[in-house]
């Protein structure tokens, strides 16, 4: 399903016919997931979707995230459950059972956790719908302005956004808060009031209650004016993305998701930054700030170091190796001293990948070597050596990895297979001469699915 995020538009989402037509554009979506907090905005969204339920191609499911931040959190969850039962809409409540880090704002922490948990409930091409409206959009624009954002930040929230498992839709972005309130009152809807929305310690609430109320007195139509500014920024962003897309065809390494630094450096500095942002966005990684983009340029692109420096933020890491940029989610810590015993009759999960021993002839490890032997999995700690048929002398695992271009930050994650305390197999790379099967000899071909992922 191809959805043009810049062309799909909802002028009046309170019109049931227009809303129905909007959702029918998502022909491959089997499910609409409603982010339902129980507040007035999401209650209007729930009611509207209920009212066109029979005309939709997709099933409806409401998800409520219980952040556990308020004394009434459980009461709100109960209310949401009862409302969904009244409308005969599938409902699921999810409770966040972890604390935020000390340096993270409650707002960003709650938002990130909310979207992460909802995403886990979505299947391919599912549609997440939230009740963000024009006033939310205007507030986002001002907050981005105060943070010194560029066109992408000032473009604020799109009506449609591609996410990992589907799409995120905000059909109310052209509707003012007062219109939603009017709809709720006209239809006798029930909702919950969140007292924290009046707490001006939060940036968005301060802006809403202490700044924009005064702005409206002198510029009563400021919402429409700022909406036009947002629209202009979206057009600018579309042009920047077109340029970045063209640049990426030249800089992206063939069949890979890595950027060729030498080609990247031939672009102007502005285009380098634009491309890096676009590249990370296409990988569905956390958006970098200008600080992180500048760090990538200074410490990765413009450095001659043969080390593997890293620039990281939130859940994203960007690294350099052999003139290429690599980006991924933050690599979790693991115990490189761990030792795992393996019964080769069963697959083993190593670093999220499968380690499998397949019975065959003349390939891999002699079957006789495995019988009654102690098979253990360890990781590289330094000094390990192996002697294979293709080598006249033993070679260190470090040297083996360097020659094959194994990414330095993943070298301690490749499983090393020991037979009775002797290094026998480095899956995909090498088999010890002592253990290597000869032609037509019963053997085990050992394969690790993570092999290609650790290579340059």
C-alpha positions in Angstrom: 0.0 0.0 0.0 1.5 3.4 -1.1 0.1 6.4 0.7 1.3 9.9 -0.2 1.7 11.5 3.1 1.7 15.0 1.6 -1.5 14.6 -0.4 -3.8 12.8 1.9 -5.8 15.6 3.6 -8.8 15.9 5.8 -10.5 19.3 5.7 -13.3 18.6 8.2 -12.8 15.4 10.2 -16.1 16.0 12.0 -17.9 15.2 8.8 -18.6 11.5 8.9 -18.6 11.0 5.2 -15.2 12.8 4.8 -13.8 10.8 7.7 -15.0 7.5 6.2 -13.5 8.4 2.8 -10.2 9.2 4.6 -9.9 5.8 6.2 -11.0 4.0 3.0 -7.7 5.3 1.5 -5.9 2.7 3.6 -7.1 -0.2 1.6 -4.5 -2.7 3.0 -5.2 -1.8 6.6 -7.1 -4.5 8.5 -7.2 -2.7 11.9 -7.6 0.9 13.2 -6.0 1.3 16.6 -7.4 4.2 18.6 -5.1 5.8 21.2 -7.8 6.4 23.8 -6.9 8.4 27.0 -10.5 9.1 28.1 -10.0 12.8 27.7 -12.4 14.9 25.6 -10.3 14.8 22.4 -9.9 11.0 22.2 -13.5 10.6 23.4 -14.7 12.5 20.3 -12.5 10.4 18.1 -13.9 7.2 19.7 -17.4 8.3 19.2 -16.9 9.4 15.6 -15.3 6.1 14.6 -18.1 4.2 16.4 -20.6 6.2 14.3 -19.0 5.1 11.0 -18.0 1.7 12.2 -20.3 -0.2 9.9 -18.9 1.7 6.9 -15.3 1.0 7.6 -13.2 -1.7 6.0 -11.1 -2.1 9.1 -11.9 -3.4 12.6 -11.6 -1.0 15.5 -9.5 -1.5 18.7 -9.0 1.1 21.4 -5.8 1.0 23.5 -5.4 2.9 26.8 -2.0 3.4 28.3 -2.0 3.6 32.1 1.1 5.7 32.9 0.5 5.3 36.6 1.5 9.0 37.1 -1.8 10.1 38.6 -3.8 9.1 41.6 -6.8 8.6 39.3 -5.0 6.5 36.7 -6.8 3.3 37.5 -10.2 5.1 37.5 -9.5 6.5 34.0 -8.6 3.0 32.8 -11.9 1.7 34.2 -13.8 4.5 32.5 -12.2 3.8 29.1 -13.0 0.1 29.4 -16.6 0.8 30.2 -17.0 3.3 27.4 -15.6 0.9 24.9 -17.9 -1.8 26.1 -20.8 0.6 25.7 -19.8 1.2 22.1 -18.9 -2.4 21.5 -15.3 -1.5 20.5 -12.5 -3.9 21.3 -10.4 -2.5 24.2 -7.0 -3.2 25.8 -5.3 -1.4 28.7 -1.6 -1.5 29.1 0.2 -0.4 32.3 3.7 1.1 32.2 5.7 -0.7 34.9 9.0 1.2 34.8 10.4 4.5 36.0 11.7 7.2 33.8 15.4 8.2 34.0 16.1 11.3 36.2 17.3 13.4 33.2 14.2 12.8 31.1 11.1 15.0 31.1 7.8 13.3 32.1 6.2 14.5 28.9 8.7 13.0 26.5 9.1 9.8 28.6 5.3 9.2 28.7 5.0 10.0 25.0 7.8 7.7 23.9 6.6 4.8 26.1 3.0 5.3 24.9 3.9 5.0 21.2 6.4 2.1 21.9 3.7 0.0 23.7 1.0 0.8 21.1 3.4 -0.1 18.2 3.8 -3.6 19.7 0.0 -4.1 19.4 0.1 -3.3 15.7 0.5 -5.6 12.7 1.7 -4.7 9.2 -0.3 -1.8 7.6 -2.4 -1.2 10.7 -3.4 2.4 11.3 -2.9 4.2 14.6 -5.2 7.1 15.1 -4.7 9.9 17.6 -6.9 12.9 18.4 -4.2 15.7 18.0 -6.0 18.8 16.8 -5.1 22.3 15.4 -4.4 23.8 18.8 -2.0 20.9 19.5 -0.3 21.6 16.2 0.1 25.3 17.0 1.5 24.5 20.4 4.0 22.1 18.8 5.0 24.8 16.3 5.8 27.3 19.0 7.7 24.7 21.1 9.8 23.7 18.1 10.5 27.4 17.3 11.7 28.0 20.9 14.0 25.0 20.5 15.5 26.5 17.4 14.1 23.8 15.0 14.6 23.9 11.3 11.9 23.2 8.6 11.4 19.6 9.6 10.7 20.6 13.2 8.6 23.6 12.2 6.5 21.4 9.9 5.2 20.0 13.2 2.9 17.0 13.1 1.9 15.5 9.7 -1.7 14.2 9.1 -0.1 10.9 8.0 3.2 9.4 9.0 4.7 6.1 8.1 5.7 4.1 11.2 7.3 0.8 11.8 4.2 -1.4 11.6 1.9 0.8 9.6 0.7 4.4 9.7 0.0 7.1 12.2 -3.0 9.3 11.3 -4.0 12.6 12.9 -7.3 13.4 11.1 -8.2 16.3 13.5 -5.3 18.6 12.7 -7.6 21.0 10.9 -10.1 21.1 13.7 -9.9 23.5 16.6 -10.2 22.4 20.2 -13.4 24.4 20.6 -15.0 22.5 17.7 -14.3 19.2 19.5 -15.8 20.6 22.7 -18.9 21.6 20.8 -19.2 18.1 19.2 -18.8 16.5 22.6 -21.5 18.6 24.2 -23.9 18.2 21.2 -23.6 14.4 21.5 -23.7 14.2 25.3 -20.3 12.5 25.4 -18.6 11.5 28.7 -15.0 12.1 29.3 -12.4 12.5 32.0 -10.7 15.7 33.0 -6.9 15.5 33.6 -5.9 18.1 36.2 -2.3 17.9 35.0 -3.4 19.7 31.8 -3.5 22.9 33.9 -0.1 22.4 35.5 2.0 25.2 34.1 5.2 23.5 35.2 5.0 21.6 31.9 6.2 23.6 28.8 3.1 22.9 26.7 0.7 23.8 29.4 2.6 27.0 30.2 2.5 28.0 26.5 -1.2 27.2 26.3 -2.3 29.0 29.4 0.2 31.8 29.9 1.2 32.7 26.3 -1.3 31.8 23.6 -4.3 33.1 25.5 -2.7 36.6 25.4 -1.6 36.2 21.8 -5.2 35.5 20.8 -6.4 38.8 22.2 -4.4 40.7 19.7 -4.4 38.1 16.9 -7.6 36.2 17.2 -7.0 34.3 13.9 -3.4 33.3 14.8 -4.3 29.6 14.6 -5.1 29.9 10.9 -2.1 32.1 10.2 0.3 29.7 12.0 -1.3 26.8 10.2 -0.3 28.4 6.9 3.3 28.8 8.2 3.3 25.1 9.1 2.0 24.3 5.6 4.8 26.3 4.0 7.3 24.4 6.2 5.9 21.1 5.0 6.4 22.2 1.4 10.0 23.2 2.2 10.5 19.9 3.9 9.1 18.0 0.8 11.7 19.8 -1.4 14.5 18.9 1.1 13.4 15.3 1.1 13.4 15.2 -2.8 17.0 16.5 -2.8 18.0 14.1 -0.1 16.4 11.2 -1.9 18.4 12.0 -5.0 21.6 12.4 -3.0 21.1 9.1 -1.3 21.0 7.1 -4.6 24.6 8.3 -5.0 25.9 8.0 -1.5 24.1 4.9 -0.2 26.3 1.8 -0.5 24.9 -0.6 -3.1 22.6 -3.2 -1.4 23.4 -1.8 2.0 22.0 0.8 4.4 25.4 2.5 4.9 26.6 5.8 3.6 29.9 6.1 1.7 31.7 8.9 3.4 34.0 9.7 0.5 31.0 10.4 -1.8 29.1 12.2 1.0 32.0 14.6 1.5 31.6 15.8 -2.1 28.3 17.3 -1.2 28.0 20.8 0.3 27.8 20.8 4.1 24.1 21.7 4.1 23.3 18.7 1.8 25.4 16.4 3.9 23.3 17.4 7.0 20.1 17.1 5.0 21.0 13.7 3.7 22.1 12.3 7.1 18.8 13.4 8.7 16.8 11.8 5.8 18.9 8.6 6.0 18.2 8.2 9.7 14.5 9.0 9.3 14.3 6.3 6.6 15.8 3.8 9.0 13.1 4.6 11.5 15.6 5.8 14.0 15.3 8.6 16.6 15.5 12.0 15.0 18.7 13.8 15.7 19.0 17.4 16.8 21.4 19.8 15.1 23.9 19.1 17.9 24.0 15.4 16.9 24.1 16.1 13.2 27.1 18.4 13.8 28.8 15.8 15.9 28.4 13.2 13.1 29.9 15.6 10.6 32.8 16.6 12.9 33.7 13.3 14.6 32.7 10.7 11.9 32.6 12.3 8.5 35.6 14.6 8.8 37.9 12.5 10.9 40.8 10.4 9.6 40.8 8.1 12.6 40.8 4.4 12.0 39.0 3.8 15.2 35.2 3.4 15.5 33.9 6.5 17.1 30.2 6.7 18.0 27.6 9.5 18.2 24.6 8.5 20.2 21.3 9.9 21.5 18.2 8.3 22.9 18.0 4.9 21.4 20.2 5.6 18.3 23.9 5.1 17.5 25.8 6.3 14.4 29.3 4.9 13.9 32.1 5.0 11.3 34.1 2.0 10.0 36.3 1.9 6.9 34.9 5.0 5.2 31.2 4.1 5.8 28.6 5.4 8.2 26.5 2.9 10.1 23.3 3.6 12.1 21.3 1.4 14.4 19.3 1.3 17.6 21.5 1.3 20.7 23.3 -2.0 21.1 22.4 -3.5 24.4 25.2 -4.4 26.9 26.0 -8.1 27.2 28.2 -10.3 29.2 31.2 -11.2 27.0 32.4 -13.6 29.7 29.2 -15.7 29.5 29.6 -19.4 28.7 26.7 -21.3 27.2 26.5 -25.1 27.0 25.0 -26.3 23.8 23.2 -29.5 22.8 23.7 -29.4 19.0 20.4 -31.4 18.5 18.5 -28.2 19.2 18.9 -24.6 17.8 20.2 -22.0 20.1 19.4 -18.3 20.2 22.6 -16.2 20.3 22.4 -12.4 20.3 18.9 -12.6 18.9 19.9 -14.9 16.1 19.7 -18.7 15.6 22.7 -21.0 15.9 21.9 -24.3 14.1 23.8 -27.5 13.5 22.6 -29.4 10.5 23.5 -33.0 9.8 25.2 -33.5 6.4 28.2 -35.1 4.8 31.7 -33.7 4.3 30.9 -30.2 5.4 31.6 -28.5 8.7 32.6 -30.4 11.9 33.2 -34.1 12.1 30.2 -35.9 13.7 32.6 -38.1 15.7 34.1 -35.0 17.3 30.8 -34.0 18.7 29.9 -37.3 20.2 30.2 -37.3 24.0 32.0 -33.9 23.8 31.4 -30.8 25.9 30.2 -28.1 23.5 30.3 -24.5 24.8 29.7 -21.1 23.3 31.9 -18.2 24.4 32.7 -14.7 23.1 36.0 -13.1 22.1 37.9 -11.6 24.9 41.3 -11.4 23.2 44.1 -13.8 22.3 41.9 -16.6 20.9 43.5 -18.5 18.0 42.3 -21.1 15.5 44.2 -23.3 13.0 42.2 -24.3 9.9 42.8 -26.2 6.7 43.3 -23.0 4.7 45.9 -21.7 7.1 49.6 -22.7 7.3 49.7 -21.3 10.8 47.2 -20.5 13.5 45.5 -17.1 13.3 44.0 -15.0 16.0 40.3 -14.4 16.0 41.0 -10.7 16.1 43.0 -11.0 12.8 40.3 -13.2 11.2 37.7 -10.6 12.0 39.8 -7.7 10.7 40.4 -9.5 7.4 36.7 -10.2 6.9 35.6 -6.7 7.9 33.6 -7.6 11.0 32.2 -4.4 12.5 34.4 -3.7 15.6 31.5 -2.9 17.9 30.0 -6.4 17.1 33.2 -8.5 17.3 32.5 -9.5 20.9 29.0 -10.8 19.9 30.1 -13.5 17.4 29.7 -16.9 19.0 32.9 -19.0 19.3 32.2 -22.7 19.5 34.5 -24.8 21.7 34.7 -28.6 21.7 36.2 -29.9 24.9 37.7 -26.5 25.7 39.4 -26.1 22.3 38.2 -23.4 19.8 36.7 -25.4 17.0 34.4 -23.2 15.0 33.9 -19.5 14.3 30.6 -19.8 12.4 30.7 -18.5 8.9 34.5 -17.8 9.2 36.6 -20.8 10.1 36.6 -24.4 11.2 39.6 -25.8 13.2 41.7 -28.3 11.2 41.4 -30.9 13.9 37.6 -30.8 13.7 37.0 -30.3 10.0 35.1 -33.0 8.2 36.7 -34.7 5.2 34.8 -35.7 2.0 31.7 -37.9 2.6 32.4 -38.0 6.3 29.3 -37.6 8.6 29.3 -34.0 9.8 27.5 -31.1 11.3 27.3 -27.9 9.3 27.0 -25.1 11.9 25.3 -21.9 10.8 24.6 -18.7 12.7 22.0 -16.4 11.2 23.7 -13.3 12.5 26.8 -13.8 10.3 26.0 -11.4 7.5 24.8 -8.7 10.0 28.2 -8.3 11.6 30.1 -7.9 8.4 30.8 -4.6 6.6 
